[in-house]
Amino acid sequence: MTSKTRHGVHSPFAYHLVDKVIYDFHAKPDYFTIEELRTELLTDVRTINITDLGAGSHVNNNKQKQVRTLAKNALKPARLAQLIHRLAVNANPGNIIELGTCLGITTAYLATAAPDAQVISIEGCPETAAIAEDNLSRLGIKNTGLLVGNFDQVLPGVIEMLPRLDFVFIDGNHRKQATLDYFHWCLPKLGDNSIMIFDDIYWSRGMKEAWEEIKAHPEVTVTIDLFWIGLVFVRKGQAKEDFRIKF
């Protein structure tokens, strides 16, 4: 209700991001094959066993789910996945970390946005990860590494092995403390050109509180609240500003 459009943004950095990236709704060639795969997944009647290590689902917490149910309820909508793709194109990262692979649709968007980047995606559910791996293979994507396990145990090792973190997408767990932990673990290796994206920042009271704490951190200089996701930057020398943008 309090969000603004690009015309309410006076920071050159944020205005460029809103005008040229967030509001770029032109179709891109990479979108089509990924969305064709999504359409297939929405009719996939295979049943898999779900291992949920996070805060669970607001929609369906059954231990077994059909792939089509997962595709309908858990995948990022095309509009959001394509925004994340554009943000990755703009960032031109050398590496990408994704927490929460699900069926691999957003992973595919990230990998095609930065074909020369090392994309590391972490998924807690082995059977979901197996389908994601197959989906990425079907799309001919070769620059991804898929790790299976608890984020709390796997992420620190990934962070340690990388000299810096260029692009981090946090889409899993959805607990306040876990979200803050992931932020604090990544923070020392973020640079001026790095971006962290937090999904579902209004998913629960705890997520709202985590988002407010992240925004208030002294090393965070720019945040962009798109309601569905929050963007975080630690650009040294930049005036501290928090934007709410209509998307």
Rosetta blueprint (number, residue, H / E / L):
1 M L
2 T L
3 S L
4 K E
5 T L
6 R H
7 H H
8 G H
9 V L
10 H L
11 S L
12 P H
13 F H
14 A H
15 Y H
16 H H
17 L H
18 V H
19 D H
20 K H
21 V H
22 I H
23 Y L
24 D L
25 F L
26 H L
27 A L
28 K L
29 P H
30 D H
31 Y H
32 F H
33 T H
34 I H
35 E H
36 E H
37 L H
38 R H
39 T H
40 E H
41 L H
42 L L
43 T L
44 D L
45 V L
46 R L
47 T E
48 I E
49 N E
50 I L
51 T L
52 D L
53 L L
54 G L
55 A L
56 G L
57 S L
58 H L
59 V L
60 N L
61 N L
62 N L
63 K L
64 Q E
65 K E
66 Q E
67 V H
68 R H
69 T H
70 L H
71 A H
72 K H
73 N H
74 A L
75 L L
76 K L
77 P L
78 A H
79 R H
80 L H
81 A H
82 Q H
83 L H
84 I H
85 H H
86 R H
87 L H
88 A H
89 V H
90 N H
91 A H
92 N L
93 P L
94 G L
95 N E
96 I E
97 I E
98 E E
99 L E
100 G L
101 T L
102 C L
103 L L
104 G L
105 I H
106 T H
107 T H
108 A H
109 Y H
110 L H
111 A H
112 T H
113 A H
114 A L
115 P L
116 D L
117 A L
118 Q E
119 V E
120 I E
121 S E
122 I E
123 E E
124 G L
125 C L
126 P H
127 E H
128 T H
129 A H
130 A H
131 I H
132 A H
133 E H
134 D H
135 N H
136 L H
137 S H
138 R H
139 L L
140 G L
141 I L
142 K L
143 N L
144 T E
145 G E
146 L E
147 L E
148 V E
149 G L
150 N L
151 F H
152 D H
153 Q H
154 V H
155 L H
156 P H
157 G H
158 V H
159 I H
160 E H
161 M H
162 L L
163 P L
164 R L
165 L E
166 D E
167 F E
168 V E
169 F E
170 I E
171 D L
172 G L
173 N L
174 H L
175 R L
176 K H
177 Q H
178 A H
179 T H
180 L H
181 D H
182 Y H
183 F H
184 H H
185 W H
186 C H
187 L H
188 P H
189 K H
190 L E
191 G E
192 D E
193 N E
194 S E
195 I E
196 M E
197 I E
198 F E
199 D E
200 D L
201 I L
202 Y L
203 W L
204 S L
205 R H
206 G H
207 M H
208 K H
209 E H
210 A H
211 W H
212 E H
213 E H
214 I H
215 K H
216 A H
217 H L
218 P L
219 E L
220 V L
221 T L
222 V E
223 T E
224 I E
225 D E
226 L L
227 F L
228 W L
229 I E
230 G E
231 L E
232 V E
233 F E
234 V L
235 R L
236 K L
237 G L
238 Q L
239 A L
240 K L
241 E E
242 D E
243 F E
244 R E
245 I E
246 K L
247 F L
